Amino acid sequence: MTAEPVLLTEQVDGALTLTLNRPHRKNAVTRELWAALRDTFHQVAHGREVRALILTGAGDAFCSGADISDAAGVDEFPDPSREMLAINEAVQLLHDLPVPTVAKVRGVAAGAGWNLALGCDLVVATPDARFCQIFTRRALSLDCGGSWLLPKLVGLQQAKRLALLADMIGADEAHSLGLVTWVQSEEAIDKFVGDLATRLAAGPPRALAQTKGLLNDGTDRTMREALANEARAQALNLSGGDVIEAFAAFAEKREPVFTGAWGAGG
């Protein structure tokens, strides 16, 4: 019998949905799943077919973190730092993707799972979603970008509270802290995220990629560096066909059709 793939993919027009598919383990991440995520992120980054990405989990959970039982094969990786390098490659690729990313969270998002959600540009959760930086409960420290993401999203003091105490928080508190973008009911979330992905996929690919990169880089830049980055990005945008299309659509009072084409000739 063929084993179920650990990562499901479904593309509708320009929106790609990735589903962590280990519901019997609340989608805890194994080496195999990290590798599948890494390979898929790499394909998205170097292709032109995907213009928005949704990350979610199968069943009643988003992701409960790393699968501790997967450590049984630790002899294959005698140096833990080597394993972290493989995980970090996937996490960095997600952060750097030139397309907008949306985490759709039902149920638990803990540890590496929560930080995968935070690594997406936008997070939509159901009211029953719950979140935990569970690392210290396992005698571990933050990983998967949590030490970088949390202070930037909630400030240093709240980041320390979440990381040191490893408390479980609900969707409403996560939303109030700025860790969830929208809370949607169980009945509404699929349509809401689908419509959101459609809007993002219809946007100007180059401008969205440049805007995302500027915002990511801006948290670590001075105003002078940010202005220089913005000037370079705008020059790139103005060299593309989408700007011409946007201006024409405005003049003709219609919705623009963006393609990401390079130059006036496409």
Secondary structure as UniProt FT lines:
FT   STRAND          7..12
FT   TURN            13..14
FT   STRAND          15..20
FT   HELIX           23..25
FT   TURN            26..27
FT   HELIX           31..45
FT   STRAND          52..57
FT   TURN            59..60
FT   HELIX           68..76
FT   HELIX           80..96
FT   STRAND          101..105
FT   STRAND          108..110
FT   HELIX           112..118
FT   STRAND          122..125
FT   TURN            127..128
FT   STRAND          130..132
FT   HELIX           134..138
FT   TURN            144..145
FT   HELIX           146..154
FT   HELIX           156..165
FT   STRAND          168..170
FT   HELIX           171..176
FT   TURN            177..178
FT   STRAND          182..183
FT   TURN            186..188
FT   HELIX           189..201
FT   HELIX           205..218
FT   TURN            219..220
FT   HELIX           223..238
FT   HELIX           241..252
FT   TURN            264..265
//
